[in-house]
Every structure is written in C-alpha cells, then in structure tokens.
Amino acid sequence: MKCALPVLLLFLPALCLAQGRPNPPCDRWPTNIAENSLRDTGMLGNIDYTKTQAVQLASEKIGKYEDGEQLWREVYHITFHEKNGNKIKVITVNDAGEFECLISSVEVFVVSRHLLPGVENDRMFKQIE
C-alpha cells in the first residue's frame, strides 16, 4: 500500500496528455464571431484589440467530416477589453476540421461572473485571466 501512491504519481503525467488538433488552434474564427454577436446585441462597445485574449480550454476529436477530414470540437475562453476598462468574457464552442476552422457555427456563451473562491493563486486560472 505504501508503494501505491508513488506508482500512481508516476502515471499522472500520462493521464494529463490531451490530444489537440495537429494544426495550430483557430482562435480568430470564434473570436470574430463572438465579437459580432456581442455587437449585434449591444453588449460590446469600443474594444482595445491589443488586449483581446483567447485561451483554448478544450479540443476533442468528435468524428469525421463528409470528405473524411477529422473533426474537432473546440472550446475557447475569450476576454474582450473595452477602452473604458470593462471586460466582457465569453465561452465559445465550435467544430473545426483538421485543416479548416470554419466547419460549424460558433455558440457564444456570455460569462457574467466567475465564482472562484480560494483559487486565486491557482496557475491555471491565472493563465485564463
């Protein structure tokens, strides 16, 4: 029993390996769609584009497209910074091909508040912010 924990810890890195798309992530497509959606609803004003951030949260194989191309479901956390200091945060979900970002429409979810008590010092959440 004493050896079980060290053995489990040795296998932990193998469990954390996520298989992402072989090509660079397509963060511009969901960012542009989210920006247009927010503008259409009047939720977004004057953006400081130099501060806009898109962090990929997940990328998962979901099957094959009609032509045999591998399909991926991608999830992004996007933060828009307005010039007046406001931040608008969204989560986007879309399907992307192995070589094409524009496979499906983009679902946009506005994040109104993060409830993260006690994780302010967590490295993962600091990277997203």
C-alpha positions in Angstrom: 0.0 0.0 0.0 2.9 2.3 0.7 4.1 2.0 -2.9 0.7 2.6 -4.5 0.8 6.4 -4.2 4.3 6.8 -5.7 3.3 4.5 -8.6 0.1 6.4 -9.2 2.0 9.7 -9.2 4.3 8.3 -11.9 1.3 7.7 -14.2 -0.3 11.1 -13.6 1.5 12.9 -16.4 0.3 10.2 -18.9 -3.3 10.9 -17.8 -2.9 14.6 -18.4 -1.8 14.4 -22.0 -4.5 15.9 -24.2 -4.5 15.3 -27.9 -5.2 18.5 -29.7 -5.6 19.3 -33.3 -2.4 18.7 -35.3 -2.6 22.2 -36.7 -2.4 25.5 -34.8 -5.6 26.4 -33.0 -8.2 28.5 -34.8 -8.8 31.2 -32.2 -9.5 34.0 -34.6 -12.7 32.5 -36.0 -14.6 32.1 -32.7 -13.2 35.5 -31.5 -14.6 37.3 -34.6 -17.9 35.6 -34.4 -18.2 36.3 -30.6 -17.3 40.0 -31.2 -20.0 40.3 -33.9 -22.6 38.5 -31.7 -21.8 40.9 -28.8 -22.0 43.9 -31.0 -25.3 42.8 -32.5 -26.8 42.6 -29.0 -25.3 45.9 -27.9 -23.2 44.3 -25.2 -19.9 45.4 -26.6 -18.6 48.9 -27.2 -15.2 50.2 -28.2 -12.7 47.4 -28.0 -9.0 47.6 -27.3 -7.9 44.9 -29.7 -4.3 44.7 -28.3 -5.7 43.3 -25.0 -8.2 40.8 -26.5 -7.3 37.3 -25.3 -8.4 33.9 -26.5 -7.4 30.8 -24.5 -8.3 27.3 -25.8 -9.9 25.3 -23.0 -10.5 22.1 -24.8 -10.1 20.3 -28.2 -11.6 16.9 -28.7 -12.0 14.6 -31.7 -15.7 14.1 -32.5 -15.7 12.1 -35.7 -15.1 12.6 -39.4 -16.5 15.1 -41.9 -18.2 14.1 -45.1 -14.9 14.1 -47.0 -13.1 12.0 -44.4 -11.4 15.0 -42.7 -11.0 14.7 -38.9 -13.5 16.9 -36.9 -12.6 18.5 -33.6 -14.8 20.3 -31.1 -13.0 23.3 -29.7 -13.8 25.4 -26.6 -12.3 28.9 -26.1 -12.4 31.4 -23.2 -12.3 34.9 -24.8 -11.9 38.2 -23.0 -12.7 41.5 -24.7 -11.3 44.6 -23.1 -13.3 47.8 -23.8 -11.4 51.1 -23.9 -13.5 52.3 -20.9 -12.0 49.5 -18.7 -14.9 47.0 -18.9 -14.2 43.3 -19.6 -16.6 41.1 -21.5 -15.9 37.4 -21.1 -17.4 34.7 -23.3 -17.0 30.9 -23.8 -17.3 29.7 -27.4 -17.9 26.2 -28.7 -17.4 25.3 -32.4 -16.4 22.4 -34.6 -13.2 22.7 -36.7 -11.7 20.5 -39.3 -8.1 19.2 -39.4 -7.2 21.9 -42.0 -10.3 24.2 -41.9 -11.6 26.4 -39.0 -15.0 27.1 -40.5 -16.7 23.8 -40.2 -19.7 24.8 -38.0 -21.4 27.8 -36.5 -20.0 29.2 -33.2 -22.0 29.0 -30.0 -21.3 32.0 -27.8 -22.0 32.0 -24.0 -21.5 35.2 -22.1 -19.8 34.7 -18.7 -21.3 37.2 -16.3 -19.3 36.2 -13.2 -16.6 33.8 -12.1 -17.2 32.1 -8.8 -13.7 31.0 -7.9 -13.3 31.3 -4.1 -9.9 30.0 -2.9 -8.3 29.5 -6.3 -6.9 33.0 -6.9 -3.4 31.6 -6.6 -4.0 28.7 -9.0 -1.7 28.9 -12.0 -4.4 27.6 -14.5 -6.9 30.3 -13.6 -4.3 33.0 -13.7 -3.4 31.9 -17.3 -7.1 32.2 -18.3 -7.4 35.6 -16.8 
